[in-house]
Amino acid sequence: MSTIRVRCLLQQCTKATLRLQDELEVTLDDVDQLAKDSATVKLCESDDGLKTIVDLPGDLLIIPQATLGGRLNARRFQYHNNINKDIGLEYYDKLVSNLRELCSQNKDNVVHAGSYGIRQIYSYDLMRLTSVLFKVVMHRVLNVAEKNDAAKSLARLLSKNSASMREGFSRFNKIYEFNYQLFNQPVQMLFTSVSGHMMNYDFTAAHNSWSNSDPVVLFDAPIQKKITDRATDIEKTLKREVVKCQALIIWTDCDCEGENIGFEIINVCRSVKSNLKIYRARFSEITYDSAVRALSNLTQADERVSAAVDVRQEIDLHIGAAFTRFQTLRLQRLFRFDSKQVISYGSCQFPTLGFIVERYLQRENFIREPFWKIIVEH
C-alpha cells in the first residue's frame, strides 16, 4: 500500500535534486521528512566510514530543475519535472529552509540553492551517483475489537463491504483491511480482535504449591498479570501488526470490563511500539452511523475505570485462592475425599449460591393452600 511520492538524489559531493508529485497527495510534511532523512542518512563515503551530509566538509548545492542534465561516466541523465510550478516552488522553499536549519550545526557547510524553474546544466567529476528512494507510506491504523464478529461487522460497515480478509496467528481472530479517510488523510485500516480478556492475575511461582504455602499468606502474597495460554496467538498477531502502524484504536465494549481489556491490548502493543498514538472509540451499537460517529469523536481510554477492574480482580484472586485452599485442605482431612477435588470459594460464587439455596428452600418448604375464585355468569 506504500507509494513513492518523493525521490532524493544524493551524489558523492552531496549535490541534490528533488522531484515531487502533487497528484499523489504529497504534503509539506513529506518535505519535512525528506529533509530530515537527507540530512541524517549515512550514505557519503569518507576515509573513516559513512557520514551524513551534515558531517561532511564542503557545501550543499540544491538543484531545483525542470530538467536536470549532466554527465556521468560519459552518459547523459535527466529527471523531468512533473509538478505544478507554483506548488513546486512552495515545496522547494520549504526543503531549502529545512536543510539550512539542519546543516547549521556544521559551520563549514553552506547550503546553496539554485533558482527554481530555470533550466541549468551541471557537470560532475564523479565516479558514482547514489540514488535513494524515500517512501512516504500511507498511515496504517490498527483497530482492535473485543470479538471477531464485532471486528468483522465494523470493517464491513466502514468499508462498505470492500474489506479484504487475511489470517492472523489465531484462527478465530481474522484481520480485515480497507482504505478509509481518517485524520483528514487517507489511511489503511486494519481491524482485528481479541477474545475477551487476554490476561489474568496469578501468584508467583513461590506460592503456586498448595502443600508448601499456608493459605493465610495468600492474602498478601505478590501477584502478577500475564498473558493466558489461549491468548498467546492473539498477542503474536497484535505485535506483528502494530509495528507497521502509526495509531491504535480500541473498539472493545464500552463498559468497565471492555475498558480493562482495552488496556491489556494497549500494553501488548506498546511493548513493541512505545510511541504509538492511541485512541478509544465510544459506541453504543454496531451500525454504520454509530461507527462513523465514533471515529469522528475519538477519545482516550479511561485508565481509572480499568484500574478499578484490576483492583476487583486482585481482591478476587487473594480472597478466592486463600479460602479455596483453606477449605479444600480442611475438608479433605475431615472427609477423606479425592485429593483432586477442589471446593472452590469466590466473592461472587457464594452470594449466587445463596440465592440458589434460598429459592430451593422456598420450594421445598412450600405449603399448598386452597385458593378460591368467583365466576359470575349472566
Secondary structure, DSSP 8 states (H G I E B T S, - for coil): --EEEEEEEEETT-EEEEEE-GGGT--HHHHHHHHHHHHHS--EEETTEEE-TTTSSS-EEEE--SBEEEEETTEEE--B--S-HHHHHHHHHHHHHHHHHHHTTSTT--EEE--TT--EE-----S-EEEEEEEE--EEEEEEESSHHHHHHHHHHHHTS--EEE--SSTTS-EEEEEEEETTEEEEEEEEE--S--EEEEE-GGG--TTTS-GGGGGT--EEEEE-GGGHHHHHHHHHHHTT-SEEEEES-SSHHHHHHHHHHHHHHHTT-TT-EEEE---SS-SHHHHHHHHHT-B---HHHHHHHHHHHHHHHHHHHHHHHHHHHHHHHHH---TT------TTHHHHHHHHHHHHHHHHT-------------
